[in-house]
Amino acid sequence: MSEKVSIKLPAHLAQMIRPDAPAELKLKVINGAIEALSWERATLLFFLCYDKESEIKAAAINAFKHLSAESAAEAMLSPDINPRVAELLGRFHPGLNAVSPPLQQEPQASPQPVPRPDSEPPAPEEETPETEDEEEFRSKYQMAQTMGVGEKIKMALTGDKEWRSILIKDSNKLVNGSVVKNPRITEPEILAISKSVIQNDEIIRVICHNKEWVKNYEIRKALVLNHKTPLPIALRFMGFLSEKDLGGMAKSKNISSVLANQARRMLSNKKKD
């Protein structure tokens, strides 16, 4: 029997993929009909890729292989992606640079464990040789494991995208906080960070106060939904959201009641106008 794996997810998502969960619910997960972050969706599909029901398993494998490039990249960049999920992402989507497991993170109290699989995840139909970029990334990841805090901070502030994707996952807040101060960081990277479960409040503060980044609608929306965003700022950014997104927030159980109530009030006012 293969080594068992324990991967964490928010409790409401973990319930959807347990062995006794209804097949209809699992298919909703596979079809993307549930609200989840990119790394959460990738993790859900990871487990369903070897569900005991062949129909579920086949559908999950197909969905995993056909994740959009944007969704797969966002999942890979997330500090919360599990090494096993990241590995499978890299095998199904060999064009991604980030194929190494994340650095050790601080323990999280809120997520709950999902069911443990008893077998290895399915492999893609064709193995793809490792590219030079992937080899270089692995080399950088190995270097990061031996670097001191000062060296990591310097690299976080000046390094390329691969260094940023490695060091944003570092457990030291001085290191991961320096990544968003790197002048070369891009908006897609900021969006992925904004959508992830951030342990460092300083990272969210820096993003919220960058006028150029918050001009991006998707970044503003992600900040509103991020639990680490200060409530006054989240409420202010809500004023820029579309009725469709406000409608989703009004029904969501994954955000604070203050934000959900505000979304309902804003929708009510729009109808009156």
DRENPA-3360 file (N, C-alpha, C; in nm, 2 decimals, always signed):
BEGIN
1 = MSEKVSIK = +0.08/-0.12/+0.00/+0.00/+0.00/+0.00/+0.09/+0.12/+0.00 ~ +0.05/+0.22/-0.08/+0.13/+0.35/-0.09/+0.12/+0.43/+0.04 ~ +0.21/+0.52/+0.06/+0.21/+0.60/+0.18/+0.08/+0.69/+0.17 ~ +0.01/+0.70/+0.28/-0.11/+0.79/+0.28/-0.07/+0.93/+0.29 ~ -0.16/+1.02/+0.24/-0.14/+1.16/+0.23/-0.25/+1.23/+0.31 ~ -0.21/+1.33/+0.38/-0.31/+1.42/+0.45/-0.30/+1.56/+0.40 ~ -0.40/+1.61/+0.33/-0.39/+1.74/+0.27/-0.51/+1.82/+0.33 ~ -0.49/+1.95/+0.36/-0.59/+2.02/+0.43/-0.67/+2.11/+0.33;
9 = LPAHLAQM = -0.80/+2.12/+0.36/-0.89/+2.21/+0.29/-0.99/+2.27/+0.39 ~ -1.05/+2.38/+0.35/-1.16/+2.43/+0.44/-1.27/+2.32/+0.45 ~ -1.33/+2.31/+0.57/-1.42/+2.20/+0.61/-1.53/+2.19/+0.51 ~ -1.59/+2.30/+0.46/-1.71/+2.29/+0.38/-1.67/+2.23/+0.24 ~ -1.55/+2.25/+0.20/-1.50/+2.19/+0.07/-1.46/+2.04/+0.09 ~ -1.40/+2.01/+0.20/-1.36/+1.87/+0.23/-1.48/+1.78/+0.23 ~ -1.59/+1.83/+0.28/-1.71/+1.75/+0.29/-1.76/+1.70/+0.15 ~ -1.73/+1.78/+0.05/-1.78/+1.75/-0.09/-1.71/+1.63/-0.15;
17 = IRPDAPAE = -1.59/+1.60/-0.10/-1.52/+1.49/-0.17/-1.49/+1.37/-0.09 ~ -1.56/+1.36/+0.03/-1.54/+1.25/+0.11/-1.60/+1.12/+0.04 ~ -1.56/+1.00/+0.07/-1.60/+0.88/+0.00/-1.75/+0.87/+0.00 ~ -1.82/+0.91/+0.11/-1.97/+0.90/+0.12/-2.04/+1.02/+0.06 ~ -1.97/+1.11/+0.00/-2.04/+1.23/-0.06/-2.12/+1.19/-0.18 ~ -2.23/+1.25/-0.21/-2.31/+1.21/-0.33/-2.23/+1.23/-0.46 ~ -2.25/+1.14/-0.55/-2.19/+1.16/-0.68/-2.22/+1.29/-0.75 ~ -2.35/+1.33/-0.73/-2.40/+1.46/-0.79/-2.31/+1.58/-0.74;
25 = LKLKVING = -2.28/+1.57/-0.61/-2.20/+1.68/-0.55/-2.06/+1.68/-0.60 ~ -2.00/+1.56/-0.62/-1.87/+1.55/-0.67/-1.86/+1.60/-0.81 ~ -1.96/+1.57/-0.89/-1.97/+1.62/-1.03/-1.98/+1.77/-1.04 ~ -2.05/+1.83/-0.94/-2.05/+1.97/-0.94/-1.91/+2.03/-0.91 ~ -1.84/+1.96/-0.82/-1.70/+2.01/-0.79/-1.62/+2.00/-0.92 ~ -1.63/+1.89/-0.99/-1.55/+1.86/-1.11/-1.59/+1.97/-1.22 ~ -1.71/+2.00/-1.23/-1.76/+2.10/-1.33/-1.74/+2.24/-1.29 ~ -1.68/+2.27/-1.17/-1.66/+2.40/-1.13/-1.78/+2.48/-1.09;
33 = AIEALSWE = -1.88/+2.41/-1.04/-2.01/+2.47/-1.01/-2.01/+2.51/-0.86 ~ -1.90/+2.50/-0.79/-1.89/+2.54/-0.65/-1.78/+2.66/-0.64 ~ -1.80/+2.74/-0.54/-1.71/+2.85/-0.52/-1.58/+2.81/-0.45 ~ -1.47/+2.82/-0.52/-1.34/+2.78/-0.46/-1.23/+2.86/-0.52 ~ -1.12/+2.88/-0.45/-1.00/+2.94/-0.50/-0.93/+2.84/-0.59 ~ -0.84/+2.89/-0.67/-0.77/+2.81/-0.77/-0.70/+2.69/-0.70 ~ -0.63/+2.72/-0.59/-0.56/+2.61/-0.53/-0.65/+2.51/-0.46 ~ -0.77/+2.56/-0.42/-0.87/+2.47/-0.36/-0.93/+2.38/-0.47;
41 = RATLLFFL = -0.96/+2.43/-0.58/-1.02/+2.35/-0.69/-0.92/+2.25/-0.74 ~ -0.79/+2.29/-0.75/-0.69/+2.19/-0.79/-0.68/+2.08/-0.69 ~ -0.69/+2.11/-0.56/-0.68/+2.01/-0.45/-0.80/+1.92/-0.45 ~ -0.92/+1.97/-0.48/-1.04/+1.89/-0.49/-1.03/+1.79/-0.60 ~ -0.98/+1.84/-0.72/-0.97/+1.75/-0.83/-0.86/+1.65/-0.81 ~ -0.75/+1.68/-0.74/-0.65/+1.59/-0.70/-0.70/+1.47/-0.64 ~ -0.79/+1.48/-0.54/-0.85/+1.37/-0.47/-0.95/+1.29/-0.56 ~ -1.03/+1.37/-0.63/-1.13/+1.30/-0.71/-1.07/+1.23/-0.83;
49 = CYDKESEI = -0.94/+1.26/-0.86/-0.87/+1.19/-0.97/-0.85/+1.04/-0.94 ~ -0.87/+1.00/-0.82/-0.86/+0.86/-0.79/-0.98/+0.82/-0.69 ~ -1.09/+0.87/-0.72/-1.22/+0.83/-0.65/-1.25/+0.69/-0.68 ~ -1.32/+0.62/-0.59/-1.35/+0.48/-0.61/-1.44/+0.45/-0.73 ~ -1.52/+0.56/-0.76/-1.61/+0.54/-0.88/-1.54/+0.58/-1.01 ~ -1.54/+0.49/-1.10/-1.47/+0.51/-1.23/-1.51/+0.64/-1.30 ~ -1.65/+0.66/-1.30/-1.70/+0.78/-1.37/-1.65/+0.91/-1.31 ~ -1.65/+0.91/-1.18/-1.60/+1.03/-1.11/-1.45/+1.05/-1.14;
57 = KAAAINAF = -1.37/+0.94/-1.13/-1.23/+0.94/-1.15/-1.20/+0.99/-1.29 ~ -1.26/+0.94/-1.39/-1.23/+0.98/-1.53/-1.27/+1.13/-1.55 ~ -1.38/+1.17/-1.50/-1.42/+1.31/-1.52/-1.32/+1.40/-1.45 ~ -1.27/+1.36/-1.33/-1.18/+1.45/-1.25/-1.05/+1.46/-1.33 ~ -1.00/+1.35/-1.38/-0.87/+1.35/-1.45/-0.89/+1.44/-1.58 ~ -1.00/+1.43/-1.64/-1.02/+1.52/-1.76/-1.02/+1.66/-1.72 ~ -1.09/+1.70/-1.61/-1.10/+1.83/-1.57/-0.96/+1.89/-1.52 ~ -0.89/+1.80/-1.46/-0.75/+1.84/-1.41/-0.66/+1.87/-1.53;
65 = KHLSAESA = -0.67/+1.79/-1.63/-0.59/+1.80/-1.75/-0.63/+1.93/-1.83 ~ -0.75/+1.97/-1.82/-0.80/+2.08/-1.90/-0.83/+2.21/-1.81 ~ -0.76/+2.22/-1.70/-0.77/+2.34/-1.62/-0.71/+2.45/-1.71 ~ -0.77/+2.57/-1.70/-0.71/+2.68/-1.78/-0.57/+2.71/-1.74 ~ -0.49/+2.77/-1.83/-0.35/+2.80/-1.80/-0.35/+2.90/-1.68 ~ -0.45/+3.00/-1.68/-0.45/+3.10/-1.57/-0.48/+3.04/-1.44 ~ -0.58/+2.94/-1.44/-0.62/+2.88/-1.31/-0.51/+2.79/-1.26 ~ -0.44/+2.72/-1.35/-0.33/+2.63/-1.31/-0.22/+2.71/-1.25;
73 = AEAMLSPD = -0.19/+2.83/-1.32/-0.08/+2.91/-1.27/-0.11/+2.97/-1.14 ~ -0.23/+3.02/-1.12/-0.27/+3.08/-0.99/-0.26/+2.97/-0.88 ~ -0.30/+2.85/-0.91/-0.30/+2.75/-0.81/-0.15/+2.72/-0.77 ~ -0.06/+2.71/-0.87/+0.08/+2.68/-0.85/+0.14/+2.79/-0.77 ~ +0.10/+2.92/-0.79/+0.16/+3.03/-0.72/+0.12/+3.04/-0.58 ~ +0.00/+2.98/-0.55/-0.05/+3.00/-0.41/+0.04/+2.94/-0.30 ~ +0.06/+3.01/-0.19/+0.14/+2.96/-0.08/+0.07/+2.84/-0.02 ~ -0.06/+2.81/-0.05/-0.13/+2.71/+0.02/-0.13/+2.58/-0.06;
81 = INPRVAEL = -0.07/+2.58/-0.18/-0.07/+2.46/-0.26/+0.01/+2.35/-0.20 ~ -0.04/+2.23/-0.19/+0.03/+2.11/-0.13/+0.13/+2.06/-0.23 ~ +0.25/+2.01/-0.19/+0.35/+1.96/-0.28/+0.30/+1.85/-0.37 ~ +0.21/+1.76/-0.32/+0.16/+1.65/-0.40/+0.07/+1.71/-0.51 ~ -0.01/+1.81/-0.48/-0.10/+1.87/-0.58/-0.02/+1.94/-0.68 ~ +0.09/+2.02/-0.63/+0.17/+2.09/-0.72/+0.25/+2.00/-0.82 ~ +0.29/+1.88/-0.77/+0.36/+1.79/-0.85/+0.27/+1.74/-0.96 ~ +0.14/+1.71/-0.93/+0.05/+1.66/-1.03/+0.02/+1.77/-1.13;
89 = LGRFHPGL = +0.00/+1.89/-1.08/-0.02/+2.00/-1.17/+0.09/+2.01/-1.27 ~ +0.22/+2.00/-1.22/+0.33/+2.01/-1.31/+0.34/+1.90/-1.42 ~ +0.29/+1.78/-1.38/+0.29/+1.67/-1.47/+0.18/+1.68/-1.58 ~ +0.06/+1.73/-1.54/-0.05/+1.75/-1.63/-0.03/+1.88/-1.72 ~ +0.04/+1.98/-1.66/+0.06/+2.11/-1.72/+0.21/+2.14/-1.72 ~ +0.29/+2.07/-1.81/+0.44/+2.08/-1.81/+0.49/+2.22/-1.84 ~ +0.40/+2.31/-1.90/+0.44/+2.44/-1.93/+0.46/+2.53/-1.81 ~ +0.41/+2.49/-1.69/+0.42/+2.57/-1.57/+0.57/+2.56/-1.52;
97 = NAVSPPLQ = +0.62/+2.67/-1.47/+0.75/+2.67/-1.42/+0.76/+2.62/-1.28 ~ +0.65/+2.65/-1.20/+0.66/+2.61/-1.05/+0.61/+2.47/-1.04 ~ +0.71/+2.38/-1.03/+0.68/+2.24/-1.01/+0.73/+2.18/-0.88 ~ +0.80/+2.26/-0.80/+0.85/+2.21/-0.68/+0.75/+2.23/-0.57 ~ +0.76/+2.15/-0.46/+0.67/+2.17/-0.35/+0.71/+2.30/-0.27 ~ +0.61/+2.37/-0.21/+0.63/+2.49/-0.14/+0.72/+2.47/-0.02 ~ +0.79/+2.58/+0.03/+0.87/+2.57/+0.15/+0.77/+2.55/+0.27 ~ +0.83/+2.51/+0.38/+0.75/+2.48/+0.50/+0.67/+2.60/+0.54;
105 = QEPQASPQ = +0.55/+2.59/+0.57/+0.46/+2.70/+0.61/+0.43/+2.69/+0.76 ~ +0.38/+2.80/+0.81/+0.33/+2.80/+0.95/+0.20/+2.72/+0.95 ~ +0.18/+2.65/+1.06/+0.06/+2.57/+1.07/-0.07/+2.66/+1.07 ~ -0.18/+2.60/+1.01/-0.30/+2.68/+1.00/-0.40/+2.61/+1.09 ~ -0.48/+2.68/+1.16/-0.58/+2.62/+1.25/-0.71/+2.59/+1.19 ~ -0.75/+2.68/+1.09/-0.89/+2.67/+1.04/-0.92/+2.55/+0.95 ~ -0.83/+2.52/+0.85/-0.87/+2.41/+0.76/-0.88/+2.28/+0.83 ~ -0.96/+2.19/+0.77/-0.98/+2.05/+0.83/-0.92/+1.95/+0.73;
113 = PVPRPDSE = -0.88/+1.84/+0.78/-0.82/+1.74/+0.69/-0.92/+1.67/+0.60 ~ -0.88/+1.64/+0.48/-0.97/+1.57/+0.39/-0.94/+1.42/+0.39 ~ -1.02/+1.34/+0.33/-0.99/+1.19/+0.34/-0.86/+1.16/+0.28 ~ -0.79/+1.06/+0.34/-0.66/+1.01/+0.30/-0.67/+0.91/+0.19 ~ -0.60/+0.94/+0.07/-0.60/+0.84/-0.03/-0.51/+0.72/+0.00 ~ -0.54/+0.60/-0.06/-0.46/+0.49/-0.04/-0.38/+0.45/-0.16 ~ -0.38/+0.54/-0.26/-0.30/+0.50/-0.38/-0.24/+0.63/-0.44 ~ -0.14/+0.61/-0.52/-0.08/+0.72/-0.59/-0.18/+0.79/-0.68;
121 = PPAPEEET = -0.17/+0.92/-0.70/-0.25/+0.99/-0.80/-0.22/+0.94/-0.94 ~ -0.32/+0.95/-1.03/-0.30/+0.90/-1.17/-0.19/+0.99/-1.24 ~ -0.12/+0.92/-1.32/-0.02/+0.99/-1.40/-0.07/+1.04/-1.54 ~ -0.02/+1.14/-1.60/-0.07/+1.18/-1.73/-0.04/+1.07/-1.83 ~ -0.11/+1.07/-1.94/-0.09/+0.96/-2.04/+0.05/+0.96/-2.10 ~ +0.11/+1.08/-2.11/+0.24/+1.08/-2.17/+0.33/+1.16/-2.07 ~ +0.45/+1.10/-2.04/+0.54/+1.17/-1.96/+0.62/+1.28/-2.04 ~ +0.63/+1.39/-1.99/+0.70/+1.50/-2.06/+0.84/+1.52/-2.00;
129 = PETEDEEE = +0.95/+1.52/-2.08/+1.08/+1.54/-2.02/+1.09/+1.67/-1.95 ~ +1.17/+1.68/-1.85/+1.18/+1.80/-1.77/+1.26/+1.90/-1.85 ~ +1.21/+2.02/-1.86/+1.27/+2.13/-1.94/+1.38/+2.19/-1.86 ~ +1.46/+2.27/-1.93/+1.57/+2.35/-1.86/+1.52/+2.44/-1.76 ~ +1.40/+2.51/-1.79/+1.34/+2.60/-1.69/+1.30/+2.53/-1.56 ~ +1.25/+2.41/-1.58/+1.21/+2.33/-1.46/+1.33/+2.29/-1.38 ~ +1.44/+2.25/-1.45/+1.56/+2.21/-1.38/+1.62/+2.33/-1.30 ~ +1.61/+2.45/-1.36/+1.66/+2.57/-1.30/+1.58/+2.60/-1.18;
137 = FRSKYQMA = +1.45/+2.58/-1.19/+1.36/+2.61/-1.07/+1.39/+2.52/-0.96 ~ +1.41/+2.39/-0.98/+1.45/+2.30/-0.88/+1.58/+2.34/-0.81 ~ +1.67/+2.39/-0.89/+1.80/+2.43/-0.84/+1.79/+2.55/-0.75 ~ +1.70/+2.65/-0.79/+1.68/+2.76/-0.71/+1.61/+2.72/-0.58 ~ +1.51/+2.63/-0.59/+1.44/+2.58/-0.46/+1.54/+2.52/-0.37 ~ +1.63/+2.44/-0.42/+1.74/+2.38/-0.33/+1.83/+2.49/-0.27 ~ +1.86/+2.59/-0.35/+1.95/+2.70/-0.30/+1.87/+2.77/-0.18 ~ +1.74/+2.79/-0.20/+1.67/+2.87/-0.10/+1.67/+2.80/+0.03;
145 = QTMGVGEK = +1.67/+2.66/+0.03/+1.67/+2.59/+0.15/+1.80/+2.60/+0.24 ~ +1.90/+2.65/+0.17/+2.03/+2.66/+0.24/+2.07/+2.81/+0.27 ~ +1.98/+2.90/+0.22/+2.01/+3.05/+0.23/+1.97/+3.10/+0.37 ~ +2.04/+3.20/+0.42/+2.00/+3.27/+0.54/+1.89/+3.37/+0.52 ~ +1.83/+3.42/+0.62/+1.72/+3.51/+0.61/+1.76/+3.64/+0.53 ~ +1.88/+3.69/+0.56/+1.92/+3.81/+0.49/+1.94/+3.79/+0.34 ~ +1.99/+3.67/+0.30/+2.01/+3.64/+0.16/+1.87/+3.62/+0.09 ~ +1.78/+3.56/+0.16/+1.64/+3.54/+0.11/+1.57/+3.67/+0.09;
153 = IKMALTGD = +1.59/+3.76/+0.18/+1.52/+3.89/+0.17/+1.58/+3.97/+0.05 ~ +1.71/+3.96/+0.03/+1.77/+4.03/-0.08/+1.72/+3.97/-0.21 ~ +1.71/+3.84/-0.22/+1.66/+3.77/-0.34/+1.51/+3.80/-0.36 ~ +1.43/+3.80/-0.25/+1.29/+3.84/-0.26/+1.27/+3.97/-0.32 ~ +1.36/+4.07/-0.29/+1.35/+4.21/-0.34/+1.40/+4.22/-0.48 ~ +1.49/+4.14/-0.53/+1.55/+4.16/-0.66/+1.54/+4.04/-0.75 ~ +1.49/+3.92/-0.71/+1.49/+3.80/-0.79/+1.39/+3.80/-0.90 ~ +1.39/+3.70/-0.98/+1.30/+3.69/-1.09/+1.17/+3.62/-1.05;
161 = KEWRSILI = +1.08/+3.59/-1.14/+0.95/+3.53/-1.11/+0.97/+3.40/-1.03 ~ +1.06/+3.32/-1.07/+1.08/+3.19/-1.01/+1.12/+3.21/-0.86 ~ +1.21/+3.30/-0.84/+1.25/+3.33/-0.70/+1.13/+3.38/-0.62 ~ +1.05/+3.47/-0.68/+0.94/+3.52/-0.61/+0.84/+3.41/-0.58 ~ +0.81/+3.32/-0.67/+0.72/+3.21/-0.65/+0.77/+3.11/-0.54 ~ +0.90/+3.10/-0.52/+0.95/+3.02/-0.41/+0.95/+3.09/-0.28 ~ +0.99/+3.22/-0.28/+1.01/+3.29/-0.15/+0.87/+3.34/-0.09 ~ +0.77/+3.36/-0.18/+0.64/+3.40/-0.12/+0.58/+3.29/-0.03;
169 = KDSNKLVN = +0.63/+3.17/-0.05/+0.59/+3.05/+0.04/+0.67/+3.04/+0.16 ~ +0.78/+3.12/+0.18/+0.86/+3.10/+0.29/+0.79/+3.14/+0.42 ~ +0.82/+3.06/+0.53/+0.75/+3.08/+0.65/+0.79/+3.21/+0.73 ~ +0.90/+3.27/+0.69/+0.95/+3.39/+0.76/+0.88/+3.51/+0.70 ~ +0.81/+3.59/+0.78/+0.73/+3.70/+0.73/+0.82/+3.81/+0.67 ~ +0.94/+3.83/+0.72/+1.03/+3.93/+0.66/+1.07/+3.89/+0.51 ~ +1.08/+3.76/+0.49/+1.11/+3.71/+0.36/+0.99/+3.72/+0.26 ~ +0.88/+3.66/+0.30/+0.76/+3.66/+0.21/+0.70/+3.80/+0.19;
177 = GSVVKNPR = +0.72/+3.88/+0.29/+0.67/+4.02/+0.28/+0.75/+4.10/+0.19 ~ +0.88/+4.06/+0.17/+0.97/+4.14/+0.07/+0.93/+4.11/-0.07 ~ +0.87/+4.00/-0.10/+0.84/+3.96/-0.24/+0.75/+4.07/-0.30 ~ +0.65/+4.12/-0.23/+0.55/+4.21/-0.29/+0.62/+4.35/-0.31 ~ +0.74/+4.37/-0.25/+0.81/+4.49/-0.27/+0.91/+4.49/-0.38 ~ +0.92/+4.37/-0.45/+1.00/+4.35/-0.56/+0.95/+4.44/-0.68 ~ +1.03/+4.53/-0.73/+0.97/+4.61/-0.84/+0.94/+4.54/-0.97 ~ +0.98/+4.41/-0.98/+0.96/+4.34/-1.10/+0.83/+4.25/-1.09;
185 = ITEPEILA = +0.77/+4.25/-0.98/+0.65/+4.16/-0.96/+0.54/+4.21/-1.05 ~ +0.46/+4.12/-1.10/+0.36/+4.15/-1.20/+0.21/+4.14/-1.14 ~ +0.12/+4.20/-1.21/-0.02/+4.20/-1.16/-0.08/+4.06/-1.15 ~ -0.05/+3.96/-1.25/-0.10/+3.83/-1.23/-0.05/+3.76/-1.10 ~ +0.08/+3.79/-1.07/+0.13/+3.74/-0.94/+0.06/+3.80/-0.82 ~ +0.04/+3.93/-0.83/-0.03/+4.00/-0.72/-0.18/+3.94/-0.70 ~ -0.24/+3.92/-0.82/-0.38/+3.86/-0.81/-0.38/+3.72/-0.74 ~ -0.28/+3.64/-0.78/-0.27/+3.50/-0.72/-0.25/+3.51/-0.57;
193 = ISKSVIQN = -0.16/+3.60/-0.53/-0.13/+3.62/-0.39/-0.26/+3.67/-0.32 ~ -0.33/+3.77/-0.38/-0.45/+3.82/-0.32/-0.56/+3.72/-0.30 ~ -0.56/+3.62/-0.38/-0.66/+3.51/-0.38/-0.62/+3.40/-0.28 ~ -0.50/+3.40/-0.23/-0.45/+3.29/-0.15/-0.48/+3.32/+0.00 ~ -0.46/+3.22/+0.08/-0.48/+3.24/+0.23/-0.35/+3.30/+0.28 ~ -0.34/+3.43/+0.30/-0.22/+3.49/+0.35/-0.21/+3.49/+0.50 ~ -0.09/+3.45/+0.55/-0.06/+3.45/+0.69/+0.00/+3.58/+0.74 ~ +0.06/+3.65/+0.64/+0.13/+3.78/+0.67/+0.04/+3.90/+0.64;
201 = DEIIRVIC = -0.01/+3.97/+0.74/-0.09/+4.08/+0.72/-0.02/+4.19/+0.64 ~ +0.11/+4.20/+0.65/+0.18/+4.31/+0.59/+0.17/+4.30/+0.43 ~ +0.16/+4.18/+0.38/+0.15/+4.16/+0.24/+0.02/+4.22/+0.19 ~ -0.09/+4.19/+0.26/-0.22/+4.25/+0.22/-0.22/+4.40/+0.23 ~ -0.15/+4.45/+0.34/-0.15/+4.59/+0.35/-0.07/+4.66/+0.24 ~ +0.04/+4.60/+0.20/+0.11/+4.66/+0.08/+0.03/+4.66/-0.04 ~ -0.04/+4.55/-0.07/-0.12/+4.54/-0.19/-0.23/+4.64/-0.19 ~ -0.30/+4.65/-0.07/-0.41/+4.74/-0.06/-0.38/+4.89/-0.09;
209 = HNKEWVKN = -0.25/+4.92/-0.05/-0.21/+5.06/-0.06/-0.13/+5.09/-0.19 ~ -0.13/+5.00/-0.28/-0.06/+5.02/-0.41/-0.17/+5.07/-0.51 ~ -0.17/+5.19/-0.54/-0.28/+5.25/-0.63/-0.29/+5.18/-0.76 ~ -0.17/+5.14/-0.82/-0.17/+5.08/-0.95/-0.24/+4.94/-0.95 ~ -0.20/+4.86/-0.85/-0.25/+4.73/-0.84/-0.40/+4.73/-0.81 ~ -0.45/+4.82/-0.73/-0.59/+4.81/-0.69/-0.68/+4.87/-0.80 ~ -0.62/+4.93/-0.91/-0.70/+4.97/-1.03/-0.75/+4.84/-1.10 ~ -0.68/+4.73/-1.08/-0.72/+4.60/-1.14/-0.85/+4.55/-1.07;
217 = YEIRKALV = -0.95/+4.53/-1.15/-1.08/+4.49/-1.09/-1.07/+4.36/-1.02 ~ -1.00/+4.26/-1.08/-0.99/+4.13/-1.02/-0.91/+4.13/-0.89 ~ -0.81/+4.22/-0.88/-0.74/+4.23/-0.76/-0.82/+4.29/-0.65 ~ -0.90/+4.40/-0.68/-0.99/+4.46/-0.58/-1.09/+4.35/-0.53 ~ -1.15/+4.28/-0.62/-1.24/+4.17/-0.58/-1.18/+4.07/-0.49 ~ -1.06/+4.03/-0.53/-0.99/+3.93/-0.44/-0.96/+3.98/-0.31 ~ -0.93/+4.11/-0.30/-0.90/+4.17/-0.17/-1.02/+4.18/-0.08 ~ -1.14/+4.21/-0.14/-1.26/+4.21/-0.07/-1.29/+4.07/-0.01;
225 = LNHKTPLP = -1.26/+3.97/-0.08/-1.29/+3.83/-0.04/-1.19/+3.77/+0.05 ~ -1.07/+3.84/+0.06/-0.96/+3.79/+0.15/-0.99/+3.82/+0.29 ~ -0.99/+3.73/+0.38/-1.02/+3.75/+0.52/-0.91/+3.84/+0.59 ~ -0.79/+3.85/+0.53/-0.69/+3.93/+0.59/-0.70/+4.08/+0.56 ~ -0.79/+4.11/+0.46/-0.80/+4.25/+0.42/-0.88/+4.33/+0.53 ~ -0.82/+4.44/+0.58/-0.89/+4.52/+0.69/-1.03/+4.55/+0.64 ~ -1.13/+4.54/+0.73/-1.27/+4.56/+0.70/-1.30/+4.69/+0.64 ~ -1.25/+4.80/+0.69/-1.28/+4.93/+0.62/-1.24/+4.94/+0.47;
233 = IALRFMGF = -1.12/+4.87/+0.44/-1.07/+4.87/+0.31/-1.16/+4.78/+0.22 ~ -1.19/+4.67/+0.27/-1.28/+4.57/+0.20/-1.42/+4.64/+0.17 ~ -1.47/+4.71/+0.26/-1.60/+4.78/+0.24/-1.59/+4.89/+0.14 ~ -1.47/+4.96/+0.14/-1.45/+5.06/+0.04/-1.44/+5.00/-0.10 ~ -1.37/+4.89/-0.12/-1.35/+4.83/-0.25/-1.48/+4.77/-0.30 ~ -1.57/+4.74/-0.21/-1.70/+4.68/-0.25/-1.77/+4.78/-0.34 ~ -1.75/+4.91/-0.32/-1.82/+5.01/-0.40/-1.79/+5.00/-0.55 ~ -1.68/+4.93/-0.59/-1.64/+4.92/-0.73/-1.68/+4.78/-0.79;
241 = LSEKDLGG = -1.75/+4.70/-0.71/-1.78/+4.57/-0.77/-1.91/+4.57/-0.85 ~ -1.92/+4.48/-0.94/-2.04/+4.47/-1.02/-2.16/+4.40/-0.94 ~ -2.28/+4.42/-1.00/-2.40/+4.36/-0.93/-2.39/+4.21/-0.93 ~ -2.33/+4.15/-1.03/-2.31/+4.01/-1.03/-2.23/+3.96/-0.91 ~ -2.11/+4.03/-0.89/-2.02/+3.99/-0.78/-2.09/+4.02/-0.65 ~ -2.15/+4.13/-0.64/-2.22/+4.16/-0.51/-2.33/+4.06/-0.48 ~ -2.40/+4.01/-0.59/-2.50/+3.91/-0.57/-2.44/+3.78/-0.51 ~ -2.32/+3.75/-0.56/-2.25/+3.63/-0.51/-2.21/+3.64/-0.37;
249 = MAKSKNIS = -2.16/+3.76/-0.33/-2.12/+3.79/-0.20/-2.24/+3.79/-0.10 ~ -2.35/+3.84/-0.15/-2.47/+3.84/-0.06/-2.52/+3.70/-0.02 ~ -2.49/+3.60/-0.11/-2.53/+3.47/-0.08/-2.42/+3.38/-0.02 ~ -2.30/+3.44/-0.02/-2.18/+3.36/+0.03/-2.18/+3.34/+0.18 ~ -2.14/+3.22/+0.22/-2.12/+3.19/+0.36/-1.97/+3.19/+0.39 ~ -1.88/+3.22/+0.29/-1.74/+3.22/+0.31/-1.68/+3.35/+0.35 ~ -1.77/+3.46/+0.36/-1.72/+3.59/+0.39/-1.78/+3.63/+0.52 ~ -1.73/+3.74/+0.58/-1.79/+3.79/+0.71/-1.93/+3.84/+0.69;
257 = SVLANQAR = -2.01/+3.83/+0.79/-2.15/+3.87/+0.78/-2.16/+4.02/+0.75 ~ -2.06/+4.10/+0.80/-2.06/+4.24/+0.77/-2.06/+4.27/+0.62 ~ -1.97/+4.19/+0.55/-1.96/+4.21/+0.40/-2.08/+4.16/+0.33 ~ -2.13/+4.05/+0.38/-2.25/+3.99/+0.31/-2.37/+4.08/+0.33 ~ -2.39/+4.14/+0.45/-2.50/+4.23/+0.47/-2.48/+4.36/+0.39 ~ -2.36/+4.41/+0.38/-2.33/+4.53/+0.30/-2.37/+4.50/+0.15 ~ -2.33/+4.38/+0.10/-2.36/+4.35/-0.04/-2.51/+4.35/-0.06 ~ -2.59/+4.30/+0.04/-2.73/+4.30/+0.02/-2.79/+4.44/+0.02;
265 = RMLSNKKK = -2.73/+4.53/+0.11/-2.78/+4.67/+0.11/-2.75/+4.74/-0.02 ~ -2.63/+4.71/-0.07/-2.59/+4.78/-0.20/-2.68/+4.74/-0.31 ~ -2.71/+4.61/-0.31/-2.80/+4.56/-0.42/-2.94/+4.62/-0.41 ~ -2.99/+4.63/-0.28/-3.12/+4.69/-0.26/-3.12/+4.83/-0.30 ~ -3.02/+4.91/-0.27/-3.01/+5.05/-0.31/-3.01/+5.06/-0.46 ~ -2.93/+4.97/-0.53/-2.93/+4.98/-0.68/-3.06/+4.96/-0.74 ~ -3.14/+4.87/-0.68/-3.28/+4.84/-0.73/-3.37/+4.96/-0.72 ~ -3.35/+5.03/-0.60/-3.43/+5.15/-0.58/-3.40/+5.26/-0.68;
273 = D = -3.27/+5.27/-0.72/-3.23/+5.37/-0.81/-3.29/+5.34/-0.95;
% end
